[in-house]
């Protein structure tokens, strides 16, 4: 998300380097470029106009601090205005009520609403330690009920069974009653979507809303619809008085216009971002962190929080103890590390939160993709347990068998084994006193600026 906008803004600000002061002359072209970058990102025109006016007002004539360049001064101004545009803080869900707290989910068909219900249930279960019951009031699409039941099982949420013969309002009322009797903390109600907004849909939503009296009414919208997402959210807000928005499919949206437009147009906060297809791919929306990502400064805080939440600490501690005892890092350990990376959103999910990634050439980024993780794991899975523990025994005939079993080429098996041997050596160095620091110093200059911590 924001890949195109981030690239454009970074280039624009870089052009100011070497200037001693932000003046009307040197900022005029810069503002024009920023305006074009925002419009190309499909940000709504009124939002762009306000954004540019505020930056111009703050930037022109501003004295550049002694330790800053004009580019850095402008980054600060743009960052602050992006945060202001998207909301100044992370708006958490309001669950402070007599249980069960009710969350009503609304949205158009195809926005990913049903999957988002399950993702939210997973988030509340794991991060908030809440018990959750989900139900489907979408009686027009039988597959929606079956889909939610399956997803509820996957995420460990209770499911209130419904049928297409039930009335949506009764479903909401009965689900809340069931949650009360079971002492459930949160009820999430999935509602029917339509291909477009219509009066019948809105009337039904109003009735469900009145019956459920939700503490949160969240609008789920596909980020790839750009500024149309903001306009649709506004229409729903006029009918339901939304408490927030969840943007889905942000991993496939390189523009980010929806995220930059919704708050200004609707006055409602974005509360979560859907960042992938996996059931764990939902993260709280922090405007300051998103602004930092847009400007190529990374988002280390979110990365750390994801690591805390998604990394298997038991396995991590086990591996650390193993290496500390001088035991060899093997391919089973390597496979576990690959799975941990996948759980955190994959290679690109991690890279996009690291500072300095914006300066990496696009060709280099394209060469690194999450398909590689699946291919590597397929090769490792095709090995016997003994081969994973002792890779040195893998000879020519074993390589042929492994390649055939994984559907890969022998050259790929050779490449993996070679890379793994190098990794083993690195892990061995890490176990020696001062080895990690030496290794990191050796890597300096080979890793893009900003991605390597000081040593």
Order of alpha helices (4+ residues) and beta strands (2+ residues): alpha-alpha-alpha-alpha-beta-alpha-beta-alpha-beta-alpha-beta-alpha-beta-alpha-beta-alpha-beta-beta-alpha-alpha-alpha-alpha-alpha-alpha-alpha-alpha-alpha-alpha-alpha
